[in-house]
Amino acid sequence: MRIYSRILGTGSYLPEKRLTNADLAAELAQQGVETSDDWIVERTGIRARHFADDAQGSSDLATEAARNALNAAGISADDLDLIIVATSTPDMVFPSVATMVQHKLGTAGCPAFDVQAVCSGFIYALTIADSMIQSGSAKRALVIGSEVFSRILDFKDRTTCVLFGDGAGAVILEASDQPGILATDLHADGKYKDILCVPGHVNKGGILGDPVLKMDGQAVFKLAVGVLEETARASLAKANLTDADIDWLIPHQANIRIMQSTAKKLKMTADKVVVTVDQHGNTSAASIPLALDTAVRDGRIQRGQTLMLEGVGGGFTWGSVLLRY
């Protein structure tokens, strides 16, 4: 009998501090950087984002999202066999955010580790958890995407600092004899590493290189639209399904124009795309589980529906997960 992994519960968490475009524009103006709500909305679709306070790290956001997911699933942390956190903004170089979350949840013993694939991180983490459940290595897994990208932004560069926000999203996967995750598809190509990166690193007690985000927006846009269609179609083919079988598209929330272009290529109408980028900004690895939890909790996503999750991020990495909720 085939073992599937199914989503038992979802959860998310956003920091209390919310910045509208007008709020952010006012803060940037104090530094001599000019932008506006109209400028940001026209190019990205973003209207607001949340920033963590100085005392909050990725593990704090991840723990709150995890608690909400555990409550939704009706299980305790002691029931978990696996914890995976996707993040590019860990609390420290090591140990992993996942081990910190494990401790904050009051449990111990099960494997816990981080995955770093930037904005595709949750897709990578979900695929790994699915594989471990299918192999019998775990029965219940907590998979989290958590980011504090506000810590790595250059607030003198209006082309990047207006794009990102902080937050966390989580799911509980459980082994089942009923179809859940139907197909996954992962890719990477390191030759594109320079179009989206943070080139600094810790060296001998200091930072070597530049520790803030750098992005070639046009290059990212061009590459993202193509690979997102390809990976979605690859997952559909593996599951012997077609565009028409998708009930909801839940893409990485990077830019509304990328999302609209992908939906159009998959022949999906705008009302079948879960969009949270307008209120969350780009939360990197947290964006897909945040959007998923939002649509589950507001009732749009129902049990039995077919969901296409897909993301693309620095590395360059990309991938998709096709699942029956």
C-alpha positions in Angstrom: 0.0 0.0 0.0 1.4 3.4 -0.9 2.0 5.9 1.9 1.0 9.5 1.2 1.7 12.6 3.2 -1.4 14.8 3.8 -1.7 18.2 5.4 -3.3 17.8 8.8 -3.2 21.5 9.8 -1.8 24.9 8.8 -0.7 27.9 10.8 1.0 31.3 10.4 2.3 34.3 12.2 3.0 37.9 11.3 4.9 40.4 13.6 2.9 43.1 15.2 4.6 46.0 13.4 2.8 46.7 10.1 4.1 49.2 7.6 2.0 50.5 4.8 3.7 51.9 1.7 3.0 55.4 3.0 4.6 54.5 6.4 7.7 53.1 4.7 8.0 56.0 2.3 8.0 58.4 5.2 10.8 56.4 7.0 12.8 56.3 3.8 12.4 60.0 3.1 14.2 60.7 6.4 17.2 59.0 4.8 16.9 60.9 1.6 15.3 58.0 -0.4 12.3 58.9 -2.4 9.4 56.5 -3.1 5.6 56.4 -3.0 2.6 54.2 -2.6 1.8 54.6 -6.3 5.3 53.7 -7.4 5.4 50.5 -5.2 1.9 49.3 -6.1 2.3 49.8 -9.8 5.5 47.8 -10.0 4.9 45.1 -7.4 1.3 45.0 -6.1 2.5 45.4 -2.5 0.6 47.8 -0.2 1.9 46.7 3.2 4.3 44.4 5.0 5.2 43.4 8.6 8.6 43.8 10.2 9.8 41.9 13.3 11.0 43.9 16.3 14.6 43.8 17.4 13.9 41.1 20.0 12.3 38.7 17.5 14.3 36.2 15.4 13.2 33.7 12.8 12.8 31.0 15.5 10.3 33.2 17.4 8.1 33.7 14.3 8.4 30.1 13.4 7.4 28.9 16.9 4.2 31.0 16.8 3.3 29.6 13.4 4.1 26.1 14.5 1.8 26.4 17.6 -1.0 27.6 15.4 -0.5 24.7 13.0 -0.4 22.2 15.9 -3.6 23.6 17.3 -5.3 23.3 13.9 -4.1 19.7 13.5 -5.2 18.8 17.1 -1.9 17.3 18.1 1.0 18.2 20.4 4.6 18.8 19.7 5.5 15.5 21.3 3.6 13.8 18.4 6.1 15.1 15.9 8.7 12.8 14.3 10.4 15.5 12.2 10.9 19.3 12.1 12.2 21.2 9.1 12.5 24.9 8.9 13.1 26.7 5.6 14.9 30.0 6.2 17.6 32.3 4.7 17.6 34.5 7.8 18.5 32.2 10.8 18.9 33.5 14.3 22.6 32.6 14.2 25.1 30.7 12.0 24.3 27.6 14.0 22.6 25.8 15.6 19.6 25.6 13.3 16.4 27.5 13.7 14.6 24.1 13.7 16.4 23.0 16.9 15.5 26.3 18.5 11.8 25.8 17.5 11.9 22.3 18.9 13.1 23.5 22.3 10.6 26.4 22.4 7.8 24.0 21.7 8.9 22.0 24.7 9.8 18.8 23.0 13.0 16.9 22.1 14.3 13.8 20.3 13.0 14.0 16.8 15.3 15.1 13.9 15.3 18.9 13.4 17.2 20.8 10.7 17.0 23.8 8.4 16.8 24.0 4.6 18.2 27.0 2.7 16.8 27.5 -0.8 15.7 31.2 -0.3 12.2 31.8 -1.7 11.9 28.2 -2.8 12.8 26.9 0.6 9.3 25.9 1.7 8.8 23.9 -1.5 12.2 22.1 -0.9 11.4 21.5 2.8 7.9 20.1 2.0 9.4 17.8 -0.6 12.0 16.5 1.8 9.3 15.9 4.5 7.1 14.1 2.0 9.9 11.8 1.0 10.7 11.0 4.6 7.1 10.2 5.3 6.8 8.0 2.2 9.9 6.1 3.2 8.5 5.4 6.6 11.2 7.5 8.4 8.5 9.8 9.9 4.8 9.8 10.5 4.2 13.4 11.4 6.3 16.3 10.3 6.3 20.0 11.1 7.4 22.1 8.1 7.9 25.8 8.5 9.0 28.7 6.4 10.2 31.6 8.5 12.0 34.8 7.6 13.2 38.2 9.0 14.3 39.7 5.7 14.1 43.2 7.2 17.5 42.4 8.7 19.2 42.1 5.4 17.7 45.0 3.4 19.5 48.1 2.1 17.2 50.9 3.0 19.0 53.2 0.6 18.0 51.0 -2.3 14.3 51.6 -3.0 14.2 48.9 -5.7 14.7 46.2 -3.1 13.8 47.5 0.4 10.1 48.1 -0.5 9.7 44.5 -1.6 10.2 42.3 1.5 8.6 41.6 4.8 8.9 39.3 7.8 6.6 36.4 8.8 6.3 32.6 9.2 3.9 29.9 7.9 3.7 26.2 8.9 2.0 22.9 8.0 1.7 19.6 9.8 2.1 16.6 7.4 0.8 13.2 8.4 1.2 9.8 6.8 -2.0 8.6 5.2 -3.3 5.9 2.8 -5.3 8.7 1.2 -3.7 10.9 -1.5 -2.2 14.1 -0.2 1.0 15.3 -1.9 0.6 14.0 -5.5 3.8 15.1 -7.1 6.9 17.3 -6.5 9.5 18.9 -8.8 12.7 20.6 -7.7 15.5 22.4 -9.7 18.5 24.7 -9.2 21.0 26.4 -11.5 24.0 28.1 -9.7 25.1 30.1 -12.7 22.3 32.6 -11.8 23.6 33.2 -8.3 24.5 36.8 -8.8 21.1 38.1 -9.9 19.7 37.6 -6.4 22.0 37.2 -3.4 23.4 38.5 -0.1 27.2 38.3 -0.8 28.5 38.9 2.7 29.5 36.4 5.3 31.1 36.1 8.8 34.8 36.0 8.8 37.2 36.3 11.8 34.7 38.2 13.9 33.5 40.6 11.2 31.5 40.7 8.0 33.4 40.1 4.8 31.6 41.4 1.7 28.2 43.1 1.6 25.6 41.7 4.1 22.6 43.2 2.3 20.3 41.9 -0.4 21.3 42.5 -4.1 18.9 41.9 -7.0 18.7 42.3 -10.7 15.0 42.7 -10.9 14.6 42.4 -14.7 16.7 39.2 -14.8 14.8 37.6 -11.9 11.4 38.5 -13.5 12.4 37.0 -16.9 13.8 33.8 -15.4 11.0 33.3 -12.9 8.0 33.5 -15.3 9.6 30.7 -17.5 10.6 28.3 -14.8 7.4 28.6 -12.8 5.4 27.4 -15.8 7.8 24.6 -16.5 7.8 23.3 -12.9 4.1 23.4 -12.6 3.6 21.5 -15.8 6.2 18.9 -14.6 4.3 18.2 -11.4 1.0 18.0 -13.3 2.6 15.5 -15.7 3.9 13.3 -12.9 0.4 13.1 -11.4 -1.3 12.6 -14.8 -3.3 15.8 -14.3 -3.8 18.9 -16.4 -4.2 22.7 -15.9 -8.0 22.2 -15.6 -7.5 20.0 -12.5 -6.0 22.8 -10.4 -8.5 24.4 -8.0 -6.0 26.9 -6.5 -2.6 28.3 -7.5 -0.6 29.3 -4.5 2.6 30.8 -5.9 5.5 32.4 -4.1 4.4 36.0 -3.3 7.1 38.0 -4.9 5.5 40.3 -7.4 1.9 40.5 -8.6 3.0 40.6 -12.3 5.0 37.4 -12.0 2.0 35.7 -10.4 -0.4 37.0 -13.0 1.9 35.9 -15.8 2.2 32.4 -14.4 -1.6 32.0 -13.9 -2.2 33.1 -17.5 0.3 30.5 -18.8 -1.6 27.9 -16.7 -5.0 29.1 -18.1 -6.1 30.0 -14.6 -8.3 33.0 -13.8 -7.3 35.6 -11.2 -9.9 34.5 -8.8 -8.2 31.1 -8.5 -4.9 32.5 -7.4 -4.2 33.1 -3.7 -2.7 36.5 -3.4 -1.3 37.9 -0.1 1.7 39.9 -1.5 -0.4 43.0 -1.2 -0.5 42.7 2.6 2.6 40.7 3.4 5.2 41.7 0.7 7.7 39.1 -0.2 8.4 37.0 2.8 10.7 34.6 1.0 10.4 31.0 2.3 7.4 32.0 4.5 5.3 33.4 1.6 3.7 30.1 0.4 2.7 28.7 3.8 1.5 32.2 4.8 -0.7 32.3 1.7 -1.9 28.7 2.2 -2.9 29.3 5.8 -4.7 32.6 4.9 -6.8 30.8 2.3 -7.5 27.8 4.5 -8.7 30.0 7.4 -10.8 32.3 5.4 -12.6 29.3 3.8 -11.5 29.5 0.2 -9.5 26.3 0.3 -11.6 23.3 1.1 -10.8 19.6 1.7 -10.5 17.6 -1.4 -9.4 20.5 -3.6 -6.2 20.3 -5.7 -3.6 22.9 -5.0 -0.5 23.9 -6.9 2.3 25.4 -4.8 5.3 26.8 -6.6 8.3 29.1 -5.9 11.4 30.5 -7.3 14.3 32.1 -5.4 18.0 32.9 -5.2 20.5 30.3 -6.1 18.8 30.1 -8.5 16.3 27.5 -7.2 12.7 26.7 -8.2 10.1 24.0 -7.7 6.5 23.0 -7.2 4.3 20.7 -5.1 1.0 19.5 -6.3 -1.3 18.2 -3.6 -4.9 17.3 -2.7 -5.8 19.2 0.5 
